[in-house]
Amino acid sequence: MKTISIKLLHYCHYIFFVIFTVIGIYIFRDFGFNIDETFTRKSGLYWLNYLADFFNLDHISEISSQKLNSSDDFTVPWSDAYGIIFDLPSAIIETLFSINEPLKIYEMRHLLTFLYFLVGLIFFYKILINRFENKFLSLFGCFLLILTPRVFGEIFHNNKDIIFLSVFIVSIYFYFRTIDNENYKSLILFSFFSSIATSTRIFGIIIPIIFIFMYCLSILSQKKDLKKIKYIIYYLLFYIFFLFIHWPYLWEDPFKNFFSYVFNLNIFGADVVYFFGEFYNTKLVPYYYLPVWILISTPVLNLILFFLGFYSSSKSFLFKLYQVEKIKTKYDFWNNKNEKKDFFILILFIAFLIASIFLSPKQYNGWRIFYFLNFFIIFYSIFFLSNFKKYKKLKKKIIPFIVISFLLITMNLYKIFIYHPYQSYYFNILITKKMKNQFEGDYSGLSGISFLREVAKNDNKSKIKIAVNSWYPLWRMKELLPEKDKNRIEFIFNNKNNANYVFSNRIFDVDINKSKKYKLDPSFKIYKRYIVDDVTIYEVYIKR
Amino acid sequence: MKIFIYKSLIIFLLIFLTFHLTFNYALRSVERKIDNIGSKENIEIFKNEIRKQIKDSIKKDELFDKEDAILLKKFLDKVKNEINKQN
C-alpha cells in the first residue's frame, strides 16, 4: 500500500495532466464560438494558400483557395498581419483531413486551442519546478492557473490570447534554461519562442528587450561579462531570423511590413468599451482600466497570494538597490541563478504592466489581450508560498491560512461549475451584484450558438425570423446548425420589427445612452434574459 | 558610474510615471471630453435639439419681439441690397 502511495506521489504530475486532458476533451464541445474565429480561420487559410502557391503545391492551393473564398463577412477590417503559429496549423489540419463541415471545423480548432494551452501548462509546470524545485507547489501553481475562471473559459476558443499565453510561457521556460545552461541550444530555443511570441502578440517584443536589459545590468556589475556579448548577438540574429522565417507576412518587405503592423494595431477591435457603466473610446480609456479589470475578475486567492509574493520579491530587490554601494557581491541584483530568474520576472512584469497601462494604443473588450499577466499572478503566488516558512508571523497562522485557501479554492471550483460554459465572463466577490452588469459581458459572442440552438428546438415554425440588436454577427453561427434548422432560420437586417426574436449580447459599437442605433420598438418586450451569477450573458426580445 | 546609471533609470521611470499620472492623465480627460462632444451620437443629439427648438418656435405666435423684428428686417434689407449690387 505504501509503495503504491509513493508511486502515486512520484507520478502525481502525470496524473494531474492526464486528468486535465480528459476533462478538456470531455467538455471542449460545450463552449460557444468566439467572434474572432472566422477572422483567424481566414488568416490561416490565406497563409496556407500563399505557402501552397509559393511551394507549388497545386492541390492544397486549390482547396485552400476554395475555402478562403467561402470565408468572409467581417465586422472589423481584414488583415493578413497576424502571426501564423495557430492559424496555419489549424488550416493545414482542416485541409489535409478534409474537414468541411463548419461545426467540425470549429470543434477541431477548439480542441487545438486546448492542446496549445496544455503544452503551455506543462511548460508552466516545468518553469515552476525549475525555479522552486517543489513538485507540489508547481502542481498547485498549474491548478491555480486552470482554476482562474477567465483563463479556463478561454482555453477552448480563444485562439489568440491563449496561444500567446502558452508561447509566452514556453519562451520564459527557455530563458530559464539559458540562465541554467548558458549554451547555444537553450539560447536558440529561447530566440525561436520569443520570436513566435512577438508574431502572436506584439507585446512579445518586450521579451528580447528585457533580455538585453538584463545583460546590460550584468555588465554594469561585472565588466568581464562583456565577453558574453556573443550570446546577445547570436540571440538577436536568431530572433530576427526566426521572426522572418516563421512569419510570411514579413517575407516581401520585412521592415515596412513589421512597422506597418506595429503602427496599425488601432484598426482592430471595437471602437468603444463599456466600463463602470459608461462607454469609453477604446483609445482613451482611463489608466485604471486594466488594474480594475484584473481586480474584479481574478479569483481573490490568486490576488492575495500575488500581492504578498510581488511585495516580498520587489522588496528584496529594492533592498539590493538600496544597498548597491555597500554590498560587494558578484552581481548587484542577484547572487545566484534563481535570483536572476526572479529579477527577470520582476522587470518583465513591470515592463508589461507599464506598457499595458500607459503605452497600449487601444484597449480591447475586457482585458483578454492581457490574460498572459496571469502567468505573473500565479508565479508570484507560488513565490510567496515557497517562501512561506520564512515568514515567522505567518507560520503561526498556517491552519487558518490553509482553511481560508481551501474555502477560496472550493468557491472557485463552484464558480467554474456554475458559470460553465461562460467562465470567460467571471467576476469575483470584490464587485457587487449590481456592478457586474456595468462591465462588458459576452464580448466573445459565445452565447450566440446556444441561443440559436434553443430557438430551433423550442420554436416549431417553418420560418423563424431573427434580428440582432447588438454589435454581434450572430448570422455567422447559422452555418453551425443542422441543415433543417439552418433553412428555418432567417436573419432580418433592415427592419427589426419584422423579427420573431431580437437577440442582444449587450455589446455595442456606439454609446447606447445617446445613440438610437440599438433602440427597439416599444412593442418588443423582454422574453428571456440569460443570467449567470448576476451577469447578463444575453437577452431575447419578442413582439407582444 | 553604475550608481549614476541606476539613479538615472529610476529617475527616468519616476518622471515617466509622474508625467502619465498628472499631465497625461489630465490631457486624456480633456481628450475624452472633446471626443465625447464630437462623437456621432452627440452630434445627433445636437441636431435633434435644434430640430426640436425650431418646431417649438414655429408653434409660437411671434418669433421675435417688435424691436428685434425691425432690426432683423433692416439687416436683411441691407444684405439683400448688397447682393443685388453685386449682380
Interface residues (C-beta under 8 A of the other chain):
Chain A: L220 S221 Y280 N281 L284 P286 Y287 L321 V324 E325 D332 I354 F358 V510 D511 K514 S515 K516
Chain B: K2 I3 I5 Y6 I10 F16 L17 H20 L21 N24 Y25 R28 E31 R32 D35 S39 K40 E41 N42 E44 I45
